[in-house]
Amino acid sequence: MKTLLKLPFKIVALAFVPALFLLSVIMKFFSWVASGIFAFLSLLFAVGGAVILFQGNAYGGIGIIVIAFLISPFGIPLFAEAIGEMFDGLNGSIIGFIAG
């Protein structure tokens, strides 16, 4: 009887499995691409920020160094990877609900 009550929810949940899988793959791909491109840009921003900092403009230099950190592989790309992992975990939970 419980199985028959869960069946409509399992059918609805089945539609979310491919969507979450695609979102997970897309976010992981963006994270991979962003890590490579943003690492180079982060280096340029960090060097530029250090130059500006040592020239006497402390606020501008620190601001550019903070931007360099945000676009480094530890900033936005790491956040995108965490979101991709979250979608992957949610997809696994839904698959476990459907199979169980």
C-alpha positions as CSV (number, residue, x, y, z in Angstrom):
1,M,0.0,0.0,0.0
2,K,2.8,2.4,0.8
3,T,4.4,1.7,-2.6
4,L,1.2,2.8,-4.4
5,L,1.1,6.0,-2.4
6,K,4.7,6.9,-3.2
7,L,4.3,6.0,-6.9
8,P,3.0,9.4,-8.1
9,F,5.8,11.2,-6.2
10,K,8.4,8.8,-7.8
11,I,7.1,9.6,-11.3
12,V,7.3,13.3,-10.6
13,A,10.8,12.9,-9.2
14,L,11.9,11.0,-12.2
15,A,11.6,14.1,-14.3
16,F,14.2,16.0,-12.2
17,V,16.9,13.3,-12.6
18,P,18.1,14.3,-16.1
19,A,17.8,18.0,-15.3
20,L,19.9,17.8,-12.2
21,F,22.4,15.6,-14.0
22,L,22.8,18.2,-16.7
23,L,23.1,21.1,-14.2
24,S,25.7,19.2,-12.4
25,V,27.8,18.5,-15.5
26,I,27.4,22.1,-16.7
27,M,28.5,23.6,-13.4
28,K,31.5,21.2,-13.2
29,F,32.5,22.2,-16.8
30,F,32.2,25.9,-16.0
31,S,34.4,25.3,-12.9
32,W,37.0,23.5,-14.9
33,V,37.1,26.2,-17.6
34,A,37.0,29.0,-15.1
35,S,39.8,27.6,-13.0
36,G,42.2,27.7,-16.0
37,I,41.2,31.1,-17.3
38,F,40.7,32.8,-14.0
39,A,44.0,31.6,-12.6
40,F,45.9,33.6,-15.3
41,L,43.6,36.6,-14.8
42,S,44.1,36.3,-11.0
43,L,47.9,36.4,-11.4
44,L,47.6,39.6,-13.6
45,F,45.3,41.3,-11.1
46,A,47.5,40.3,-8.1
47,V,50.6,41.7,-9.7
48,G,48.8,44.9,-10.8
49,G,47.3,45.2,-7.3
50,A,50.7,44.8,-5.7
51,V,52.2,47.5,-8.0
52,I,49.4,49.9,-7.2
53,L,49.7,49.1,-3.5
54,F,53.5,49.9,-3.4
55,Q,52.9,53.1,-5.4
56,G,51.0,54.5,-2.5
57,N,47.3,53.9,-3.3
58,A,46.5,51.5,-0.5
59,Y,42.7,51.3,-1.1
60,G,43.0,50.7,-4.8
61,G,45.7,48.1,-4.4
62,I,43.9,46.2,-1.7
63,G,40.7,46.4,-3.8
64,I,42.4,44.9,-6.8
65,I,44.0,42.2,-4.7
66,V,40.6,41.2,-3.3
67,I,39.2,41.0,-6.8
68,A,42.2,38.8,-7.7
69,F,41.3,36.5,-4.8
70,L,37.7,36.3,-5.9
71,I,38.6,35.3,-9.5
72,S,41.3,32.9,-8.4
73,P,40.6,29.2,-8.3
74,F,39.7,29.6,-4.6
75,G,36.9,32.1,-5.2
76,I,34.2,31.9,-7.8
77,P,35.3,28.7,-9.5
78,L,35.3,26.9,-6.2
79,F,31.8,28.2,-5.5
80,A,30.7,26.9,-8.9
81,E,32.2,23.5,-8.2
82,A,30.4,23.3,-4.8
83,I,27.1,24.1,-6.5
84,G,27.8,21.3,-9.1
85,E,28.5,18.9,-6.2
86,M,25.3,19.9,-4.5
87,F,23.3,19.2,-7.7
88,D,25.1,15.8,-8.0
89,G,24.2,14.9,-4.4
90,L,20.6,16.0,-4.8
91,N,20.4,13.9,-7.9
92,G,21.7,10.9,-6.0
93,S,19.2,11.4,-3.3
94,I,16.3,11.6,-5.8
95,I,17.6,8.4,-7.5
96,G,17.7,6.7,-4.1
97,F,14.1,7.8,-3.4
98,I,13.0,6.4,-6.8
99,A,14.9,3.1,-6.4
100,G,14.0,2.6,-2.8
